[in-house]
Amino acid sequence: MEIEVSSSMHLMYVSEIQQEMYDSAQRRGTGIAKRSIEYLSKKISEGNAVVATENGEWMGFCYIETWSHGQFVANSGLIVSPKFRHGGIATLIKDRVFALSREKFPNAKIFGLTTGLAVMKINSDLGYKPVIYS
Ligand SMILES: CC(C)(COP(=O)(O)OP(=O)(O)OC[C@H]1O[C@@H](n2cnc3c(N)ncnc32)[C@H](O)[C@@H]1OP(=O)(O)O)[C@@H](O)C(=O)NCCC(=O)NCCS
Protein backbone atom coordinates (compact mmCIF):
# COMPACT_ATOMS: atom_id res chain seq x y z
CA MET A 1 0.00 0.00 0.00
CA GLU A 2 1.17 3.53 -0.76
CA ILE A 3 -0.04 6.66 1.02
CA GLU A 4 1.25 9.68 -0.87
CA VAL A 5 0.88 13.41 -1.17
CA SER A 6 -1.11 13.90 -4.37
CA SER A 7 0.28 15.00 -7.71
CA SER A 8 -0.95 15.07 -11.28
CA MET A 9 -0.21 11.35 -11.61
CA HIS A 10 -3.24 10.75 -9.36
CA LEU A 11 -5.66 12.63 -11.64
CA MET A 12 -6.62 9.27 -13.19
CA TYR A 13 -8.57 8.49 -9.98
CA VAL A 14 -10.56 11.71 -9.77
CA SER A 15 -13.87 10.52 -11.20
CA GLU A 16 -13.86 7.38 -9.05
CA ILE A 17 -13.16 9.51 -5.96
CA GLN A 18 -15.89 11.98 -6.83
CA GLN A 19 -18.44 9.22 -7.47
CA GLU A 20 -17.66 7.39 -4.23
CA MET A 21 -17.90 10.64 -2.21
CA TYR A 22 -21.28 11.31 -3.77
CA ASP A 23 -22.60 7.76 -3.30
CA SER A 24 -21.55 7.59 0.37
CA ALA A 25 -23.07 10.99 1.10
CA GLN A 26 -26.33 9.82 -0.49
CA ARG A 27 -26.32 6.59 1.49
CA ARG A 28 -25.66 8.49 4.72
CA GLY A 29 -28.26 11.15 3.89
CA THR A 30 -25.96 14.00 4.90
CA GLY A 31 -26.87 16.45 2.12
CA ILE A 32 -23.19 17.14 1.49
CA ALA A 33 -22.72 19.08 -1.77
CA LYS A 34 -21.10 17.28 -4.67
CA ARG A 35 -17.49 18.37 -5.17
CA SER A 36 -16.80 19.14 -8.80
CA ILE A 37 -14.19 17.30 -10.86
CA GLU A 38 -12.45 20.66 -11.39
CA TYR A 39 -12.26 21.35 -7.64
CA LEU A 40 -10.93 17.89 -6.77
CA SER A 41 -8.49 17.92 -9.71
CA LYS A 42 -7.05 21.23 -8.52
CA LYS A 43 -6.53 19.85 -4.99
CA ILE A 44 -4.82 16.78 -6.45
CA SER A 45 -2.49 18.57 -8.86
CA GLU A 46 -1.52 21.26 -6.34
CA GLY A 47 -0.43 18.61 -3.82
CA ASN A 48 -3.16 19.53 -1.37
CA ALA A 49 -4.46 15.99 -0.93
CA VAL A 50 -3.36 12.54 0.19
CA VAL A 51 -4.10 9.45 -1.90
CA ALA A 52 -3.83 5.78 -0.90
CA THR A 53 -3.33 3.21 -3.65
CA GLU A 54 -2.31 -0.40 -4.04
CA ASN A 55 -1.04 -1.87 -7.32
CA GLY A 56 -2.50 1.05 -9.22
CA GLU A 57 -5.91 0.71 -7.58
CA TRP A 58 -7.41 3.65 -5.67
CA MET A 59 -8.04 2.98 -1.94
CA GLY A 60 -8.64 6.29 -0.20
CA PHE A 61 -8.45 10.08 -0.30
CA CYS A 62 -8.57 13.26 1.79
CA TYR A 63 -7.81 16.91 0.94
CA ILE A 64 -6.80 20.16 2.59
CA GLU A 65 -8.99 23.22 2.59
CA THR A 66 -7.84 26.65 3.84
CA TRP A 67 -9.54 29.82 5.01
CA SER A 68 -8.40 33.30 5.95
CA HIS A 69 -5.10 33.12 4.07
CA GLY A 70 -4.08 29.81 5.61
CA GLN A 71 -4.88 30.72 9.22
CA PHE A 72 -7.42 27.89 9.34
CA VAL A 73 -6.91 24.52 7.71
CA ALA A 74 -9.44 21.70 7.47
CA ASN A 75 -8.85 18.14 6.41
CA SER A 76 -11.92 17.40 4.35
CA GLY A 77 -13.57 14.85 2.11
CA LEU A 78 -12.14 11.74 3.74
CA ILE A 79 -13.23 8.72 1.76
CA VAL A 80 -12.11 5.09 1.66
CA SER A 81 -13.20 2.77 -1.16
CA PRO A 82 -15.86 0.36 0.26
CA LYS A 83 -13.80 -2.75 -0.43
CA PHE A 84 -10.87 -1.43 1.61
CA ARG A 85 -12.76 -0.23 4.70
CA HIS A 86 -12.09 -1.37 8.27
CA GLY A 87 -8.41 -1.92 7.61
CA GLY A 88 -7.11 1.25 9.24
CA ILE A 89 -6.61 3.15 5.96
CA ALA A 90 -8.68 6.18 7.00
CA THR A 91 -6.55 6.54 10.13
CA LEU A 92 -3.31 6.41 8.11
CA ILE A 93 -4.64 8.96 5.60
CA LYS A 94 -5.75 11.36 8.34
CA ASP A 95 -2.38 11.07 10.00
CA ARG A 96 -0.57 11.86 6.72
CA VAL A 97 -2.87 14.74 5.82
CA PHE A 98 -2.32 16.24 9.28
CA ALA A 99 1.45 16.11 8.75
CA LEU A 100 1.03 17.66 5.28
CA SER A 101 -1.11 20.45 6.76
CA ARG A 102 1.60 21.17 9.33
CA GLU A 103 4.32 21.20 6.63
CA LYS A 104 2.39 23.56 4.35
CA PHE A 105 0.76 25.76 7.01
CA PRO A 106 2.95 25.61 10.12
CA ASN A 107 1.02 28.31 11.98
CA ALA A 108 -2.53 27.29 11.12
CA LYS A 109 -5.25 26.00 13.38
CA ILE A 110 -6.08 22.58 11.96
CA PHE A 111 -9.53 21.07 12.24
CA GLY A 112 -11.84 18.52 10.69
CA LEU A 113 -15.55 18.84 10.04
CA THR A 114 -17.43 15.62 10.36
CA THR A 115 -20.91 14.17 10.19
CA GLY A 116 -19.75 10.63 10.96
CA LEU A 117 -19.08 8.63 14.11
CA ALA A 118 -16.15 6.77 12.56
CA VAL A 119 -14.39 10.03 11.78
CA MET A 120 -15.09 11.41 15.29
CA LYS A 121 -13.35 8.35 16.64
CA ILE A 122 -10.37 8.65 14.28
CA ASN A 123 -10.00 12.35 15.09
CA SER A 124 -10.09 11.88 18.85
CA ASP A 125 -7.60 9.00 18.63
CA LEU A 126 -5.28 11.38 16.75
CA GLY A 127 -5.64 13.94 19.55
CA TYR A 128 -8.19 16.37 18.08
CA LYS A 129 -10.48 18.14 20.58
CA PRO A 130 -14.18 18.67 19.81
CA VAL A 131 -15.41 22.23 19.26
CA ILE A 132 -18.82 23.61 18.28
CA TYR A 133 -19.55 24.72 14.75
CA SER A 134 -19.31 28.47 15.35
C1 LIG B 1 -15.49 6.69 7.49
C2 LIG B 1 -14.43 5.99 6.64
C3 LIG B 1 -13.52 7.04 6.01
C4 LIG B 1 -13.61 5.04 7.55
O1 LIG B 1 -12.60 4.41 6.77
P1 LIG B 1 -11.83 3.09 7.29
O2 LIG B 1 -10.57 2.97 6.52
O3 LIG B 1 -12.76 1.97 7.25
O4 LIG B 1 -11.52 3.49 8.81
P2 LIG B 1 -10.46 2.80 9.79
O5 LIG B 1 -10.32 1.36 9.40
O6 LIG B 1 -9.22 3.63 9.84
O7 LIG B 1 -11.26 2.87 11.14
C5 LIG B 1 -10.98 3.79 12.17
C6 LIG B 1 -11.88 3.53 13.37
O8 LIG B 1 -13.23 3.90 13.03
C7 LIG B 1 -14.10 2.79 13.28
N1 LIG B 1 -15.10 2.75 12.22
C8 LIG B 1 -14.88 2.55 10.88
N2 LIG B 1 -16.05 2.61 10.21
C9 LIG B 1 -17.02 2.85 11.13
C10 LIG B 1 -18.42 3.07 11.06
N3 LIG B 1 -19.08 2.99 9.90
N4 LIG B 1 -19.11 3.31 12.22
C11 LIG B 1 -18.45 3.38 13.42
N5 LIG B 1 -17.11 3.22 13.54
C12 LIG B 1 -16.40 2.94 12.43
C13 LIG B 1 -13.22 1.58 13.20
O9 LIG B 1 -13.77 0.52 13.96
C14 LIG B 1 -11.92 2.06 13.76
O10 LIG B 1 -11.93 2.02 15.15
P3 LIG B 1 -10.89 1.06 15.95
O11 LIG B 1 -9.55 1.71 15.72
O12 LIG B 1 -11.34 1.15 17.36
O13 LIG B 1 -11.02 -0.26 15.32
C15 LIG B 1 -15.07 5.12 5.53
O14 LIG B 1 -16.01 4.26 6.12
C16 LIG B 1 -15.77 5.95 4.47
O15 LIG B 1 -15.17 6.36 3.49
N6 LIG B 1 -17.08 6.22 4.68
C17 LIG B 1 -17.89 7.00 3.78
C18 LIG B 1 -17.50 8.45 3.73
C19 LIG B 1 -17.51 9.16 5.05
O16 LIG B 1 -18.32 8.87 5.94
N7 LIG B 1 -16.59 10.10 5.16
C20 LIG B 1 -16.48 10.94 6.31
C21 LIG B 1 -17.25 12.21 6.07
S1 LIG B 1 -17.10 13.28 7.46
Ligand as a Chemical Component Dictionary entry (heavy atoms), coordinates in Angstrom:
data_LIG
# 
_chem_comp.id                   LIG 
_chem_comp.type                 NON-POLYMER 
_chem_comp.pdbx_formal_charge   0 
_chem_comp.three_letter_code    LIG 
# 
loop_
_chem_comp_atom.comp_id 
_chem_comp_atom.atom_id 
_chem_comp_atom.alt_atom_id 
_chem_comp_atom.type_symbol 
_chem_comp_atom.charge 
_chem_comp_atom.model_Cartn_x 
_chem_comp_atom.model_Cartn_y 
_chem_comp_atom.model_Cartn_z 
_chem_comp_atom.pdbx_ordinal 
LIG C1  C1  C 0 -15.487 6.692  7.491  1  
LIG C2  C2  C 0 -14.429 5.985  6.643  2  
LIG C3  C3  C 0 -13.519 7.038  6.008  3  
LIG C4  C4  C 0 -13.608 5.038  7.551  4  
LIG O1  O1  O 0 -12.600 4.409  6.771  5  
LIG P1  P1  P 0 -11.830 3.091  7.290  6  
LIG O2  O2  O 0 -10.568 2.973  6.517  7  
LIG O3  O3  O 0 -12.764 1.969  7.249  8  
LIG O4  O4  O 0 -11.519 3.493  8.811  9  
LIG P2  P2  P 0 -10.462 2.804  9.789  10 
LIG O5  O5  O 0 -10.324 1.361  9.399  11 
LIG O6  O6  O 0 -9.222  3.633  9.844  12 
LIG O7  O7  O 0 -11.261 2.870  11.144 13 
LIG C5  C5  C 0 -10.978 3.794  12.170 14 
LIG C6  C6  C 0 -11.877 3.535  13.366 15 
LIG O8  O8  O 0 -13.228 3.895  13.030 16 
LIG C7  C7  C 0 -14.095 2.789  13.275 17 
LIG N1  N1  N 0 -15.098 2.752  12.215 18 
LIG C8  C8  C 0 -14.878 2.545  10.882 19 
LIG N2  N2  N 0 -16.052 2.613  10.214 20 
LIG C9  C9  C 0 -17.018 2.845  11.133 21 
LIG C10 C10 C 0 -18.423 3.066  11.062 22 
LIG N3  N3  N 0 -19.077 2.992  9.901  23 
LIG N4  N4  N 0 -19.106 3.313  12.224 24 
LIG C11 C11 C 0 -18.450 3.378  13.418 25 
LIG N5  N5  N 0 -17.107 3.222  13.545 26 
LIG C12 C12 C 0 -16.401 2.943  12.429 27 
LIG C13 C13 C 0 -13.216 1.578  13.198 28 
LIG O9  O9  O 0 -13.768 0.518  13.958 29 
LIG C14 C14 C 0 -11.917 2.064  13.761 30 
LIG O10 O10 O 0 -11.933 2.020  15.150 31 
LIG P3  P3  P 0 -10.887 1.065  15.950 32 
LIG O11 O11 O 0 -9.551  1.710  15.718 33 
LIG O12 O12 O 0 -11.339 1.147  17.357 34 
LIG O13 O13 O 0 -11.021 -0.256 15.316 35 
LIG C15 C15 C 0 -15.065 5.124  5.532  36 
LIG O14 O14 O 0 -16.012 4.260  6.116  37 
LIG C16 C16 C 0 -15.775 5.955  4.474  38 
LIG O15 O15 O 0 -15.166 6.358  3.487  39 
LIG N6  N6  N 0 -17.078 6.221  4.684  40 
LIG C17 C17 C 0 -17.889 7.001  3.782  41 
LIG C18 C18 C 0 -17.504 8.447  3.725  42 
LIG C19 C19 C 0 -17.512 9.157  5.055  43 
LIG O16 O16 O 0 -18.316 8.868  5.936  44 
LIG N7  N7  N 0 -16.589 10.102 5.164  45 
LIG C20 C20 C 0 -16.485 10.944 6.306  46 
LIG C21 C21 C 0 -17.247 12.208 6.073  47 
LIG S1  S1  S 0 -17.097 13.284 7.465  48 
# 
loop_
_chem_comp_bond.comp_id 
_chem_comp_bond.atom_id_1 
_chem_comp_bond.atom_id_2 
_chem_comp_bond.value_order 
_chem_comp_bond.pdbx_ordinal 
LIG C1  C2  SING 1  
LIG C2  C3  SING 2  
LIG C2  C4  SING 3  
LIG C2  C15 SING 4  
LIG C4  O1  SING 5  
LIG O1  P1  SING 6  
LIG P1  O2  DOUB 7  
LIG P1  O3  SING 8  
LIG P1  O4  SING 9  
LIG O4  P2  SING 10 
LIG P2  O5  DOUB 11 
LIG P2  O6  SING 12 
LIG P2  O7  SING 13 
LIG O7  C5  SING 14 
LIG C5  C6  SING 15 
LIG C6  O8  SING 16 
LIG C6  C14 SING 17 
LIG O8  C7  SING 18 
LIG C7  N1  SING 19 
LIG C7  C13 SING 20 
LIG N1  C8  SING 21 
LIG N1  C12 SING 22 
LIG C8  N2  DOUB 23 
LIG N2  C9  SING 24 
LIG C9  C10 SING 25 
LIG C9  C12 DOUB 26 
LIG C10 N3  SING 27 
LIG C10 N4  DOUB 28 
LIG N4  C11 SING 29 
LIG C11 N5  DOUB 30 
LIG N5  C12 SING 31 
LIG C13 O9  SING 32 
LIG C13 C14 SING 33 
LIG C14 O10 SING 34 
LIG O10 P3  SING 35 
LIG P3  O11 DOUB 36 
LIG P3  O12 SING 37 
LIG P3  O13 SING 38 
LIG C15 O14 SING 39 
LIG C15 C16 SING 40 
LIG C16 O15 DOUB 41 
LIG C16 N6  SING 42 
LIG N6  C17 SING 43 
LIG C17 C18 SING 44 
LIG C18 C19 SING 45 
LIG C19 O16 DOUB 46 
LIG C19 N7  SING 47 
LIG N7  C20 SING 48 
LIG C20 C21 SING 49 
LIG C21 S1  SING 50 
# 
